[in-house]
Amino acid sequence: MENQFFVDSEFLSPEALEKKHRLETDPSCRKNHMAYLPDMEQIQSDICGKVMEQMESYDYSVYTARDVREALNHETCSIEDFKALLSPAAEPFLEEMAPRARLETSRHFGNTVYLFTPLYIANYCDNYCVYCGFNCYNHINRMKLSMEQIEHEMKVIADSGMEEILILTGESRSKSDVKYIGEACKLARKYFRMVGLEIYPVNTEEYRYLHECGADYVTVFQETYDTERYEQLHLMGHKRVWPYRFDAQERALMGGMRGVAFSALLGLSDFRKDALASALHVYYLQRKYPHAEMSLSCPRLRPIINNEKINPLDVHETQLCQILCAYRIFLPFVGITVSSRESAAFRNGIVKIAATKVSAGVSTGIGDHESKYTGKETDGMEGDEQFEINDGRSLETMYEDIAKEGLQPVLNDYLYV
């Protein structure tokens, strides 16, 4: 299974190729993935221990149809009920889980569906994550937008009617430092009512600075909560340090962020255990920070440039739907985002059941919104995409499609005074 993730290395220098080969084949050449680096803040928190204890003891094979039935009959879904709803025994109950999930969504969110779009401002990365198109050993067109280019991209997006943006970078402090990201947030405030960040994890005071620059919330994908599998897939860079990444959302809340978002990348490891850990990460943190807005995503692996072997073959749409319904029943108040990794048909269906937020007008490339939004030819200076998307609908089309389903598309519902 591991070798299916490795990228084509023909472009590398002999020295780089040798280093890459050592990282892939000799674990002793890699740094301890559980050890903090000197510049990483360590916080005192009991969240990680609680999540990992539950995940490591989770044996989903023991749950029966009776356990699932009892879970669905309970008015409030306990952790034990949630485990049953994630188990294989719950798959035949999907037609009963979906109406329950739809009811919980309606109670807490009405019939609204929120819309946003991502803006990648750089794709340089210092990490070697073997499944990611941005990884430092992958031969792609690298680009970092200037402030003028960022503002131009933002204006193109804002002119489409979008009011919420998610700013993303590759994980490289040397190319995309915190000040650079902060200046991008200041620009975003000129054009958008809501500004999110999906960047490399940073320390509490850096999150505080980014919040002061205009960021409202932070998204961090743990990728997988399986520490052994994490070590096998993240071979080099700051991202290799598993516990620092785990605590990122809590540091963001300590730094004043209004909201945080969580996810595992389903398909990297046992998806049922990763789904359990993701939801419990939210569950325990919500009880510690009850004022914060929390949300979950459910991305599956998608193909990347120079590696066509990555496909979400082990997490099918039925299983993804089961996870989303279980999330909604267990965490009825939490936002659930379904990205453009999924098909239009799937997203059209799931917003009627469990999802509350979808992306529209999506590009995972760098500097290409004008060409994709308007069809206008550019100078060819664009950076390659992180992964292939599956649903390329524009904001206008997405808005119309949601409305046709009898739902209310929402661009923003915050008032700033």
N, C-alpha and C positions, 0 to 999 in steps of 0.2 A: 504493500500500500504506500509506503513512504516514497519510493522512487517515482511515483506518478507525479509528484509535485515539482521535481527538479527541472530547472529551465535549461534551454540550449545555451552552451557556454563557448561556442566557437569564436565569439568576438573578444574574449578575455585575453589579456596578456598572459604569458606563461607564469609569471609570479602570482597574478590574481587567480588564475585557474588553479594553481597549486594550493593557495590558501583556501579557496572555495572547496576544493576536494577534501582538504583536511577537516574543514568544518563539518562537511557532510558525512565523513566516514569515521572520524576519530573524536568521540565525545570529550576526551581529555583536553582537546585543543579549545574547547568552548569554556567561557566563563560560567561560574555558578549562577544558574538562572534564578536562584532564590536569595542571592546576596545583593544588597543595595550597593550602588556606586556612590562615591563620595559626595556628589552634588545632589543626591536624592534625599528629600525630606522623609523622615520616618515619623508616622503619627501613632499614637496609642489608641487602638481601636479593637473591639472584640467582634466586629462584623465578620471578618474573614474566617475566624475560627468557627463561628456558628454555621456559616454557609458550607464550609468544607466538611464539617462533621456530618451534616445532613446528606451531602452529596455522596460522600464516601461510603455511607451506610445504606444507601438507596439500592435495593434489589427489586427492580420493577417486575421481575418474573414471578414474584409471590402473590401479586394482586390478582383477584378474580373478578368475574362479572358481578358477583354480589357486592364486592367492595366498591365497584364503580357505581352500581345502582344506589348504594347507601350514600355515596358522595354527592350524587345528583339530587338526592332527596333532602340533604341537609340545607338549611337556609343560609348558613355561613360555611364557606369552604375552608376547612382546616388544612394544615400542612400535609397531614396524612391523606386527606381527601384529594388534595392536589397531586400527590404522588400516584394515587390510583388513577386519576384522570390522565396522567402522562403515560401510563403503562400500556403495553400492548393489549391488555384486557379491555381497554376503553375504546379501541378502534371500532368495534362493531356498534358502539353507542354514539357515533358521531352525529347521527340525525337527532339524537336527544340532547347532546351537548350544545349543538348550534343554537336551538331556540333558547336554551338557558343563557348562553353567552349573549345572544341578541337582546334578551330582556335586561341583563345587567348593563350592557352598553347603552340602551335606551334610558335606563334609570339615571345614569350618571352623565351621559353626554347628549341626550336627546337624539336627534337625527342628523347631527352635524358631522362633517368630515373636514379636517383642516388640511390646507395645501401649503407646500413649501418647495423650494428648489435648492440644490447644492451648488456651490461655486468653489471649484478647485483653483487655488491661486498659485500653487507650486507642486511639482511632483518629484522633487529631489528627496532621497531617503537614505539614511545611514544604517538602516536595519537590513538583515538578510532573513526575511520571512519567506519561506520557499513557495508559498501559495499566492503571493501578492505581486501584481504587475508592476508596482512601484519599487520592488526590492532592489537594493543597491547593485546586485549582480545581473539584473535584467537589462538587456540592451534596448532601451526605448528613447524616444526624443524627450529630453529633460527641459523643463522651462520653469522660470519663476517670474510672475508678473510684476511689473513696476506698479507704483501707486497710480499712475496715470492709466495704465492698462486695467487695473482692478476697478477703478472708478468707471471706466468705459464699459466693462463687462456688467457692472452693477446697474448702470443706467439702462443698458439693453434689457436686462432682466426686469427691472422696475417698470420700464415702459410696456412690458407685456401684461402688467397688472399685478404681479407678485408682490406680496407684502412681507413675507418671511423668507430669510435666506440662511443657509447653513454653510459656513466658511470652512473649507478643508485644505490641508497641506499634506505633503509627504512628511514623514517623521525625521526631519533634519534640522536640528538647532543651528547648525552652521549656515544653512541656506535660508531657513525660515525661522529667524529668532523671535522671541516673544515680542519685542518692540515692533517688528515688521507685522506680526499678526495683530497687535494692538492698533497700529495705524490703519490696517484694513477694517477693523471693527469700527473705528471712528468714521471712516468713509461709509460703511454700511448703514450707520445711523442716519445719514443724510437721505437714504433712499428706502429704508425698510423699517417696519414697526417692530419686527422681532428678529434678533440676530443670534444664531447658534454657532457653536464651534465644534469641529471634530478634528482635533490636532493631537500631537504627542502629549502624553501626560506631563504636567508641570507641578511645581510646588505651590503651596497655599497662597503665598504673597504674589506669585505670578498670576494665579487665577484671580486674585483680588484686583490686580492691575488691569487684566483683560476685561473684567466686569466693569471697572471704572471707564474703560475705553468704549463700552457699549454692548458687550456680550451679555446675553440673558441666560443662556444655558449651555451645557457641555455634554457632548456625547463621547463615550469611550467604549469601544468594543473590547471585551476581555479576550475575544477570539475563542479560547476554550478554557474552561475551569479545571481541566485535567492537567495537572502540573507536569506529569511525565510526557504526555503528548505535546504540551506546550514547549517543553525543552527540545523535543525532536524537530519542531517546526520553526522555531525562532532561534536561529543559530548565531546571530551577531547583532550588536547594537543595544541601545537603551531599552528597546522594547523587549529584549530577552529577559529582563528582570520582572518576573511574574508578580511578586507582591506589591511592587511600586505601582504597577498598572491597576491591580485590584483596588487599591485605595484612592484612585484618582477622583472618583465621584465624590467621595467624602471630603477630600481636600478642596474640591471645587465649591462644595457647600460651605465649608469653613471659610473660604475666600469670598463668600457673599453671592455666589451664583444663585439665581432664582430656581433653576431646575437642572436636572441631570438625567441622562438617558443611558441605557444599558443594553448589552447584547452579547451573545456568543455567535460565532460564525458557524452555523449548523453544517455539519459534514466533516469538520476537522477531527472530531472525536465522537464519543457516544452521545448522540443528539438528545436523548432523553435526560441523561445526567446533566448535560450542559443547559438544557432548558430549565431543569429544576434549580440549578445553581443561579442562573440569571434571575429567575423570579424571586428566589430567597434573598439574593443580594438587594433587590428592591424592597422586599418585605421587611427585612431587618433595618435597613437604612431609613425607611419611611417612619418606623417607630422611634428612631433616634432623632430624626429631623422632620417632625410632622408638618412643618410649614412649607417644605419643599415640594415642587412639582416633579413627579417621576414618570418616566416612560420607558417602554421596552420596544426593541426591534427584533425581527426574526429573519435575518438575512441567511441565504444559502450560498454555497460556493458558486462562483460563476467563472467562465473561461477568462484567461488573461493572455496578453500578447506574449508570443514565444513559448506558450505552453497550452496546447489545445486539449490536454488530457484532463483538465479540471472540470468536472461536472458534478452537480448535486445528485448523483445517482443513488445515494443511500438515504436521502431524505426526500420523499415524494410529496406531492401536493396534499394528499390525504393526511399524511403525518404532520405536515406543516399546519394544516387546518386544525388538526387535533391539538397541537401545541398552542395555537392562537386562542382557541376556545377555552382551553384549560387556563391559560393566562388570564383571560377575561373573567372567568368564574372565580378564580382565586384572588385576583387583584382588580376588582370591578372599577376602582377609581383611577387606575393607571392608564395613561395614554399608550396606545399601541400603534407603531408605525410599520407599514409594509412598503418596502422600497421598490424602485423600478427594476430590481433584480428579478422580480416576479412578472408573470404575464399580465396583460390587460384584463383578460377574462378572470384570472384568479383575483386580481385586486378589485375588480368590479363586484365580485361576489363577497369577498371578505369584509368590505366596508359596510355591508348590510348585516354583518354578524358580530365582528369583534374589533376590527381596526378602526382607529379614529383619525389617522393622519397618513397622507400619501404624498409622495413627491411628484412633481410635474415639470415638464420642460427640462428634463435632466440631461446633463453631460458630465461624464467623469474625466473628460480631457481638460487641457489647460488653454485658456484664451480662445475658445471656439464658439462662444455663445452667439456672437453676431452672425457668424456663418451658418449656424444651426437654426437660429431664430428667424433671420431675415433672408437667408440665401445669398447674402452679399459676399463676394469673394474677398478674402483677406490676403495678407502678404505671405501666407504660408507658415508664419511663425506660431505654431501651436504645439503643445505638449501632448504626448500620448495618454490614453485613458488608463485608469487603474484596473478596470474590468469591463466586460461587455454588459450593457443593460439589456433588458428584455421588453420593457414598456417605454417607448419613446414619445408618448403623447404630449402635446403642448399643453400649456395651462388652459387655453381656451377650450381645447377638446376635452381635457380632463374635467373641467368645470361643468361642461355640458353633459358629459356622461354621468357624472355624479348626480346632477339635477334630474336626469331622466330616470334614475333609480328611485326617485322620491326622497332623496337626501338633500341636506342643505350644505353646499360647499362654503367653507369659511376661510377667508384670507388672513383675518386677524380679529381678535376679540379683546385686545388690551387697550385701555385708555391710560395715557401718560399725562400726569398733571404736575 
